[in-house]
Amino acid sequence: MNRVMKIYKVLHEKYGAQGWWPFTDGGYHSDDYIFPKNENQIFEICLGVILTQNTTFTSVVKSLNSLSTMNCLDYKAIKKMPLDMLKSAIKPSGYFNQKANYILAFIKFFERLEGGVPTREELLAVKGIGPESADSILLYAYKQPEFVVDAYTKRLLLHAGLIDEKASYLVIKKFMESEIEKELKDRDELLICYQEFHALIVAHAKLFYSKKPYGIGCFL
């Protein structure tokens, strides 16, 4: 077992399955990978990804709950909302003026898909969707094997001595995918690993990387 998969194994043993997305269908879904079940849940995940930019998921949950209370947690309802009402609903997630525009831009894109699966390049062409958001949407909403890299991922791998400090998003992404795919060949196992690995890194980072000086945890 290579070093990357050893880290995954230790994280999984320590924190357990995280079961991210969608949040509003009963909350987290530990060890249940049937989600998303329908178009509304696919959109909710995409919406959550946009709202999560530059904020905590705790704040995002407040925005999702606000939209849910207003019966506006689907793209058709959001389209009909007055812009000021949308901004108010998502205000807990921060950057609400910017994110409201990103959401509306994404809805136009989502409608054009007509239930299809977007490519990474198509997502990156949507206003407000960068590499991390695109990979999150593909992985969690559309069950495509795209590893998600965030600042915590880079920090953990740096501390483990597995990447260079100047490594780009794409370099880290390809490194992780290559190492994981050396050990896992089954597509379903690969998807679960990609989903859980990213979520587990976040869970670990909340404990060890939230304050300076950063800790690395006992497993490295």
Summary of the structure (lengths in Angstrom):
residues: 220
radius of gyration: 17.4
end to end distance: 15.4
largest distance: 53.4
contacts: 655
relative contact order: 0.14
helix: 62%
strand: 0%
